[in-house]
Amino acid sequence: MTLTDETYSVLCSLQCPSAFNEDKIIFEISALGHVIWIFSYTLGSLLRQAIPFDMTGIDFSATAFFTVVAVNQWGQFKTTFRPSQG
């Protein structure tokens, strides 16, 4: 599986020209995102061991970031669902 939050965001906003193979582009974006994620995760782990720092509050920051991304993506899609008024 190659889906990350960042890859999902890019793929949701992707507008592929008809001259290109959309499946191939989706695969390449997903693969690149996965490789970058693995590289940055490994680098972060190594730096974490070399440079200790206080991570208090990171759980809140990660949740807030995910919430902002999800609401932004939700707002970009038109939907036929409308909650009842009243």
N, C-alpha and C positions, 0 to 999 in steps of 0.2 A: 504494500500500500504506500502510495507516495503523497497522500493528501495531508497538507498542513493548513493552518489558518491562512497563511500568506498565499499559498497556492490556490486555495479556494477563492480568496478575494480576487486574485488575478483572473482566474478562470470564469468567475461570475461576470466580470466586466469585459471579457474577451469578445471582440467583434472581428472574426476571421474573414478576410476577403474570399470570395468564391474561387479564386484562382489557386488557393492553397488547400492542402489536405488538413482539414480541421482536426481529425483524430491524431495525426502525426504531431501537429503543433501542441495539442493538449498533452500528449505523451511527453514531448520534449520539455515543456514548461514544468510538468509534474516531476520529471526526472531531475531537472536542474534544481528545482526547489528542494527535492529530497537530498541531493548531494550537498547543496549549500547548508541545509539543516544539519546534516551529519557532521560536516566540517565545523560549523559554528558551535555545535554542541560539544564536540571533542575539544576544540580550542578553549571554549568556556570552562570546561572541566579541568583542563590543564592550568589555565590561569587562576581558577578558584583555588587550586592547591598551592600555587606559587604566591598569590596575593590574597591573603585572608581579609574579609570585610564583613560587616554586619549586614545580614539580609532581612532584617526586621521590616515588615511591610511589603515585601515582594509578592506575597500571596494576594494582597488587596490590589496591587498594581496590575498583576496579571489578569485578575478577574475583571477589573475595570477596563483594561485594554480589550479583552475579548468582548465585553458587552458593547463597547463603542463600535467595534468592527461589525458585530452582528446586527446592531441597530442600523448602521450605515448601509449594509448590504440589503437588509429588509426594506429600507426606504427606497432603494433603487429599482425594485421590482413592482410592476403594476399588478394588482390582484383584483379579482372579482369579488373576493370576500369582503363584506362590510359588516362590522358588528352592529347589532340592533341599537337604535337610538332610543334612549328612554329608560 
